[in-house]
Amino acid sequence: MKVTKNKNIILPNPETKNFLADSFYQESEEKLPLIIFVHGYKGYKDWGAWDLMAEKFAEAGFFFVKFNFSHNGTTVEDPANFADLEAFGNNNYSKELSDLKFVIDYFCKNEKVDSNKITLIGHSRGGGISIIKTCEDIRINGLITLASVDSLERFPKGEAFENWKNKGVYYVENGRTKQQMPHYYQFFEDFETHFHRFDVERSMEMAKAHVLIIHGTNDESVSVKNAEHLHLLNPNTELYLIENANHTFGAKEPWEENELPEDMNEVVEKCIDFITEKIVNE
């Protein structure tokens, strides 16, 4: 069956600003389980092999959604480039959680979606955001983390932190685009204000959903120890390690192949099996 792709759906979140989402699904007389993919830091919905991943989930019988956070630096007009560094600098976790709630609410109303079967898949920092949202939202039945962080307290330390506080901004170079990407001090102030809400460890301990933790043993960005720690926090979770896999499971930007990288294909197949067993056939 042919996969229907709706690209660049405009979502008007009044708490943040307009952002874009994609949906992938096959036509079906029955309502489809919903999967929402949450990208990470310096990520976006059209990065690398995410489209191929989306197609594979749709072919397996899911309604798959991926989206750009409103303040990830992309724009409605230019969704695949960091065209709005001012927005990037003004991003924070409150905005990301607001956007994720808006995505869940929006697609739960879709007539093709079974709103009683919702799974979040979060990559890297998006894993941390997904863990918090799963703890907060009882509608979420399944949670899968891919190369996830075990804490959102990832800020400059020592003198670098004092410089950030005094100057109000620090910059991180994007290794691929060479852009100097700003982080305004409001990011930390938002974290400090909502410290208890943003406690990934507490959220993982309290998560009532079915949880699968996937990580590569050769992750160069987020140590595999993060995955082992998340599993220790909630022993009811399943930990699945992929030997020698890196942070993006073999994918890169741009991804010009017609097939998923081997490690990412293994990730998707494991996710499909897990969601089918724990949520679809529950």
N, C-alpha and C positions, 0 to 999 in steps of 0.2 A: 504493500500500500504506500501511496505517496504521502510524504510529510508536508503538512501545511506550515509555512513559516510566515509569521507576521512580525516584520522588523520595524523597529523605531516607533513603537506605540508611545505617544506622549502621555506621561502621568503627571497631573498637576497637583503636587503636594503643597497645600497652603502653608504648612509649617516651614518649608524649605524653599524649593523652586521647582520648576518643571524639569523632569528628567525622562529618560527613554528606557523602554523595556522591549524584549523580544519574546514571542511565544512560539513553540514548536510542538506539533501534535499531529496525530492521524485522526481522520474522521471516524467517529464511533457512535453507535446508538446508545452506548452506556457512558456514564460520566467517568472521567479519567482522574486517577490520582495526580495530585499537584506536586511538582518539584520546583523549588525556587533556589537558584544558584546565586550565591553572594560572593562577589569578587573581593580581592584584598587591596592592600596598600599599593598605590600606583597601578592598580588594575582597572580594567574596564570590560564591558560585556563582549566586545568584538576582538579581544586580544587573542592572538595565537590560534589554538585549536578549539576554542570554546564552541564555535558553531558546529563542528564535527561531533563534539561531545553532546550537544543539544539534540542533534539529529538521531544519535544512537539511543538516547533516552526516549525520544518520541517514537522511534521504531519499536521500542520495547513496550509501548502502550501507556506512556505517561504524558501528561501535559506539562511541558518543561518551560520554565521562565528564567530568563537572565536579564539583568538590568544594570544601568549605570547609577551609582549613587549620585545624588544631585550636586554634590560638591567634590566630585572626584577629579575635577579639572577638565573634563570633557564638556561639550555643549550640545544642545538639541540640534544645532546646525552642523556640528562637527563632532560626531560621537566617538571617533577613533583616534583623536589627537588631544593633547593637553593644551587646548586653546584658551582656557580660562584659569590662569594660575592664581588669580585673585580668589576665585571660588575655592581652589585647592587649599590655599592658605587659610581660608575661613571654615574649612571642614572641621567637624568634631564628631565624637561618638553619639551625642544626642541626635544630631542630624541624620546620621546613618541609621540609627534605630527607628527614627521617625519615618525615613524613606522605606525601610524594610516593612514596617507595619502597613504603610500605604500600599505597597506591592501585594502583601498578603490579603488585605481587605479588597483591593481592586480585583484580583484574579479569583478570589473565593466567590465573587458574584457572577463569574462567567458561567454560562449555562452548560458548558462542556466539562466543567470541573467538579469533581467530588470533594466538596469542602470538608468532608470528614476524614480525608486522607491527605495530609500535608506533610511534606518533608523539606527541610532546609539542608542545602549543601553549601558549606562555607569554606573558602580557600584562604589560607594564611590569616591575615587580620580579619577577613570576613568570617573565619571560623569562630573567632572570639565573639564577634557581633552576633553570630547565629546561636552560640551557646547562651548568651544573655537573653536573646529574644525567645528561645525555646523555654527557658525558665519562666519568662514573663507571660507567655501566651499559651493557654491550655489547648488551643486549636492544633498546635503542632504535634504530630504523632511521631515523626522521625527526624533525627538530626545526624548528619554525616559531616565530619570535619576532614578537610584535606590539607595536610601540612599546616595545621592550625597552631597559632600561638596559645599559650596557657595563661597569658596575662595581657591586659591592654595598657599596663603601666610601662610603656616603652618610650621614654623621653630622655633627652640629654641629661648627663649627670655632672655634678661638681661645677667646675668653672664654666663649662659649656652651658649648663642650665642657668647660671647667674647672668651670663651674657645674653641668653635668650630673654630672660626676664627683663633685663635692663634695656635691651634694644627693641624688644617686642616682636622680633622675627628671627628665625634662623633658616638656612637654606640647605636643601639636600639635592645633590646632582642626580638627575635621571641618567643611569648608565647607558641607556639605549639612545635617548634623544639629546642628551647633554644639556637639557634645560635645568636651570637653577630653580628648584621648586620650593616655594616659601611655606613655612609653618608659623602662623601667628600665635602669640602667647595665649590667646583665648582658648586654644586647643587644650592646654594644660588646665586653665581655669575651669573649663567645662568638666574636665575629668575630676578635678578636686571637688567641685560642687556636688557631683553625682558619684562620688567615690564608691559608695555601697552598691549602687545600681550597676556599676561597671566592673564589679568583682567577678571575673570569669571563674575563679576557683569555686566560689560559693554557688554560682549558677550551675556549674557542672555537678556539684554535689547534690543539688536540689532537682536536677533535670528529671522529669517523669517520662520523657519520650524514650523510644528505642534509639540507642546511640551507637554509631559506628565511627571509630577513629582510624583514619588512614594516614600514613606518613611514609616517606621514603627514608631509608637508612643513610642516604648520602645527601641529605638536604643541606644546602650551603647557606640558606637564609634563616631557617627556623630549625633548631636542633631537634632531632628525634626524641630527645629527652622531654620536650614539651608534650608529645603524644603519650609517652609513658606516664608522665605526671597526671595528665587528664584522666587516663585510665585508672590510676591509683585513687584519684578523687572520687570516682564513681565506678566501682568494680562491676556493676551491672552492664557496663559498656563493653563493646567488642573492639579489641585493638588488632589492626591489620597492618603489618609492616611490609613494604615492598623493597626487597634487597637492591641496594645501589641506586634507587630512584632519587632524583633531585627534587628541588622545590616545586617545579612545574611539571613533574612526571614526564619529562622528555620533550615537552612542548616549548616553543619559543615564538617570538613575534618578529617577522611574519612567519606563519606556518603555511607552506606552499604545497604540502603533500595532500593527497586525497584521502589518506587514512590517518587515524589517530596514532601517535607514538605508542610503542609497545607498552610502556608503563602506564600511560594514561588509559589505554584500552583496558588494561587489567583493573584499573581503578573503576572505570564505568561498569564493567561486568560485575565486579564485586558489589558495587552500589545497587545495581539492578537486582541481583540475587537477594541482597539484604532487605531492600524495600518490599520486594515481592513476598518474601517470607514473613517479615515482621509486621507489615502494614496492610498490604493488599489482601493477603490470605489469613489475616489475624481473625 
